Amino acid sequence: MDTMVDQADFFKTLEEKSDGGTLRGDYSKCDARYVVMQDCASYTSEQHALWRKLYQRQARLLPGRACELFIESLSRLDAADAIPRLGRTNEALRRATGWELVAVPGLIPDLTFFEHLAERRFPVTVWLREPHEFDYIVEPDIFHDFFGHVPLLFNPVFADHLQQFGKGGLKALRLDALKYLARLYWYTVEFGLIQSPQGLRAYGAGIMSSGGEIAYCLTSPKPRRIALDAERAMRTLYKIDSFQETYFVIRDYQHLFDVTAPDFTPIYERLRTQEALPANSLLPGEVNMPPNRISA
């Protein structure tokens, strides 16, 4: 497979991803794989202050809501006081799981994204949101990518799972089945829940970087919470402009790895013949897990 994605072709596809087909990042200096240098000197004192506010807000919400592994790994990153230097984090990450972070201008083509994951490279956006976007941002920024995604990359099982996801994404592209795998990624890596001895906890990056959804996903009686089944998640639509109506729950990270291990080709074939399920659906026989009884 040709791993080079022409920028002109990429920008032609942006209408579905961003209003007016424009993106926030500066793509003028990226290489053929959409990697840029992180210009740490360009971050202003105001941006570092905004990072601290974002970090402090989320850190206060983690106890009793985030999985313990996430909390432990985040504390090791020492990133509370300023926008982190990705190169510094890479030193520890390579030792832990053999992964590294690569700086990117923002959203990148699906092919390039999955290529990076398959090579144990996680793309991290270099720009930070504006103050008026404190609670909501359309495109992922460095806070979402770093705070939400990087801590679990220190776990060997999750790190192996994400690499397999990258390989699976490349295969899904060849089979014209990416929309199905994208739903699984959304409901696990971005908005997944995990069962712990203390009750449900969150691990998905979209939840971890959200000031409101980290409590809502665990305590609200409104959404569905059902055990993860890969085919079920791949068939389920999702919302990008509101809190999720369904969350899928894993037993542990080995469960997540095992779910993505089989060949999805026959699943893709079945899904082509079926209607997608609404985001708030509950099928016969499925158990809707009750919310946690903790303060929101």
C-alpha positions in Angstrom: 0.0 0.0 0.0 1.2 3.5 -0.9 1.6 5.2 2.5 2.1 8.8 1.1 -1.1 10.9 1.1 -1.2 13.9 -1.2 -2.1 17.0 0.8 -4.3 18.3 -2.0 -6.3 15.1 -2.0 -6.5 15.2 1.8 -7.9 18.7 1.9 -10.6 17.8 -0.6 -12.1 15.4 1.9 -12.3 18.0 4.8 -15.9 19.1 4.2 -17.2 16.3 6.3 -14.7 16.9 9.1 -14.6 20.7 9.5 -16.9 23.6 8.6 -15.9 25.0 5.3 -13.3 22.4 4.7 -10.6 24.1 6.8 -8.5 22.9 9.7 -6.9 24.7 12.6 -3.4 23.4 12.1 -0.5 24.8 10.0 0.1 22.1 7.4 2.7 24.1 5.5 5.7 22.6 7.3 4.7 18.9 7.7 6.5 16.2 5.9 5.0 13.5 3.7 3.7 11.7 6.7 2.2 14.8 8.3 4.9 15.1 11.0 6.1 18.5 12.2 8.6 19.8 14.7 7.0 20.8 18.0 8.1 24.4 18.4 8.0 24.6 22.2 9.4 28.1 22.2 6.3 29.4 20.4 3.9 28.5 23.2 3.1 31.7 25.1 2.8 32.2 28.9 -1.0 32.5 28.4 -1.1 29.2 26.6 0.9 27.5 29.4 -1.6 29.0 31.9 -4.5 27.7 30.0 -2.9 24.3 29.9 -2.6 24.4 33.7 -6.2 25.3 34.1 -7.3 22.5 31.8 -5.1 20.0 33.6 -6.1 21.0 37.1 -9.8 20.8 36.2 -9.5 17.3 34.7 -7.2 16.1 37.5 -9.7 17.0 40.1 -12.4 14.9 38.3 -10.3 11.7 37.9 -10.5 10.1 41.4 -13.4 7.7 41.5 -14.1 8.1 37.8 -11.0 7.3 35.8 -9.4 3.9 35.9 -6.5 3.6 38.3 -4.0 2.8 35.6 -4.7 6.1 33.9 -4.3 8.0 37.1 -1.0 6.3 38.0 0.4 6.8 34.5 -0.6 10.5 34.3 1.2 11.2 37.6 4.4 9.8 36.0 4.2 12.2 33.1 4.9 15.3 35.2 2.9 17.5 32.8 0.8 19.6 35.2 2.6 22.9 35.0 3.2 23.5 31.2 2.4 22.2 27.8 4.6 19.1 27.6 7.6 18.6 25.4 6.8 15.4 23.4 10.5 14.5 23.1 10.9 14.3 26.8 7.8 12.1 27.2 9.2 9.8 24.5 12.2 8.9 26.6 10.0 7.3 29.2 7.4 5.9 26.8 10.0 4.1 24.7 11.4 2.4 27.8 7.9 1.4 29.0 6.3 0.0 25.8 8.4 0.9 22.8 6.0 3.6 21.6 6.8 7.2 20.7 4.8 10.4 20.1 5.0 12.2 16.8 3.9 15.9 16.5 1.3 16.6 13.8 -0.5 19.8 12.7 -3.9 18.5 13.6 -6.2 15.9 11.9 -4.3 13.8 9.4 -5.5 11.3 6.7 -6.8 8.0 7.9 -4.2 6.0 6.0 -1.4 8.0 7.6 -2.9 7.8 11.1 -3.2 4.0 11.0 0.3 3.7 9.5 1.7 5.6 12.5 -0.3 3.4 15.0 0.9 0.2 13.3 4.5 1.4 13.8 3.9 2.3 17.5 3.8 6.0 16.8 1.0 8.1 18.3 0.2 11.4 16.5 -0.2 14.3 18.9 -1.5 17.7 17.7 0.8 20.6 18.5 -1.7 23.5 18.9 -3.8 24.3 22.0 -7.4 25.4 22.1 -8.4 29.0 22.7 -9.8 30.1 26.1 -13.3 30.3 24.8 -13.0 26.6 23.8 -12.2 25.6 27.4 -15.2 23.2 27.7 -15.7 22.2 24.1 -13.5 21.9 21.0 -14.4 20.6 17.5 -11.0 19.3 16.6 -8.6 17.4 18.9 -5.9 19.6 20.3 -2.7 18.8 22.2 -4.6 18.7 25.5 -7.0 16.0 24.2 -4.3 14.0 22.5 -1.8 14.2 25.3 -3.9 14.1 28.5 -6.5 11.8 27.1 -4.4 9.3 25.1 -0.8 9.2 26.3 -1.2 7.8 29.8 -2.6 4.4 28.7 0.2 4.0 26.2 2.4 3.1 29.2 0.4 -0.1 29.7 1.9 -2.9 27.6 -1.5 -4.6 26.9 -3.2 -1.4 25.8 -0.2 -0.4 23.8 -0.2 -3.7 21.9 -3.9 -3.3 21.4 -3.5 0.1 19.8 -0.8 -1.2 17.5 -3.1 -4.0 16.3 -5.8 -1.4 15.8 -3.4 0.5 13.5 -2.8 -2.7 11.4 -6.6 -3.4 11.4 -7.2 0.1 10.1 -4.9 -0.4 7.2 -6.8 -3.6 6.4 -10.2 -1.9 6.8 -9.1 0.7 4.3 -8.3 -1.9 1.7 -11.7 -3.6 2.3 -13.6 -0.3 2.2 -14.8 -1.0 5.7 -13.3 1.8 7.7 -16.6 3.2 8.9 -17.2 0.0 10.9 -13.7 0.0 12.5 -14.1 3.8 13.2 -17.2 3.0 15.3 -15.2 0.5 17.3 -12.4 2.9 17.8 -14.9 5.6 18.9 -16.6 3.4 21.4 -13.4 2.0 22.9 -10.3 4.1 22.6 -12.2 7.4 22.7 -15.3 6.6 24.9 -14.7 3.3 26.5 -15.6 2.3 30.1 -14.0 -0.5 32.1 -15.4 -2.6 34.9 -13.3 -2.5 38.1 -13.8 -4.0 41.6 -14.9 -0.5 42.7 -17.4 -0.1 39.9 -17.5 1.4 36.4 -14.5 3.6 35.5 -13.7 5.5 32.3 -10.6 5.0 30.2 -11.5 6.5 26.8 -9.6 9.6 25.8 -12.7 11.6 24.8 -14.1 11.1 28.3 -10.8 11.8 30.1 -10.4 15.2 28.4 -14.0 16.3 28.9 -15.1 18.3 31.9 -18.7 17.1 31.8 -18.8 13.6 30.2 -16.4 12.1 32.8 -19.1 12.3 35.4 -22.1 11.9 33.0 -20.9 8.6 31.5 -20.8 6.9 35.0 -23.6 8.5 36.9 -26.4 9.6 34.6 -29.3 7.2 34.2 -29.8 8.3 30.6 -27.2 6.5 28.5 -26.9 2.7 27.8 -23.9 0.9 29.3 -23.5 -2.6 27.8 -20.7 -5.2 27.6 -18.4 -4.7 24.6 -18.9 -6.9 21.6 -16.9 -5.8 18.6 -19.6 -6.5 16.0 -22.3 -4.8 18.0 -20.1 -1.7 18.4 -19.2 -1.6 14.7 -22.9 -1.6 13.9 -23.8 1.2 16.3 -23.9 4.9 15.2 -22.5 7.5 17.5 -22.9 11.2 18.3 -20.1 13.7 17.7 -21.8 16.8 19.0 -23.3 15.6 22.4 -22.6 13.2 25.2 -22.8 9.6 24.1 -26.0 7.7 24.3 -24.3 4.3 24.6 -21.1 3.3 26.3 -19.5 -0.1 25.8 -17.8 -1.7 28.9 -14.7 -4.0 28.9 -13.7 -6.3 31.7 -10.0 -5.4 31.5 -7.5 -4.4 28.9 -6.9 -8.0 27.9 -10.6 -8.2 27.0 -10.0 -5.1 24.7 -7.0 -6.8 23.1 -8.9 -10.0 22.5 -11.8 -8.2 21.0 -9.6 -6.8 18.3 -7.5 -10.0 17.7 -9.9 -11.9 15.3 -10.1 -11.3 11.5 -12.9 -8.8 11.0 -13.4 -9.6 7.3 -16.5 -11.8 7.9 -17.9 -9.2 10.3 -17.5 -6.5 7.7 -19.4 -8.7 5.2 -22.3 -9.2 7.6 -22.5 -5.5 8.4 -22.8 -4.6 4.8 -26.1 -6.4 4.7 -27.5 -4.9 8.0 -28.9 -1.5 8.9 -26.9 0.5 11.4 -28.2 0.7 14.9 -29.3 4.0 16.5 -26.9 5.4 19.1 -29.3 4.7 21.9 -30.4 1.2 21.0 -30.6 -1.8 23.3 -31.0 -5.2 21.7 -33.0 -8.1 23.2 -30.9 -10.0 25.8 -28.5 -7.1 26.4 -28.0 -5.9 30.0 -28.0 -2.2 30.6 -25.6 -1.7 33.5 -26.8 0.7 36.2 -24.9 4.0 36.8 -22.4 4.3 39.6 -23.6 5.7 42.9 -21.0 8.5 43.2 -21.3 12.2 43.3 -21.3 13.8 39.9 
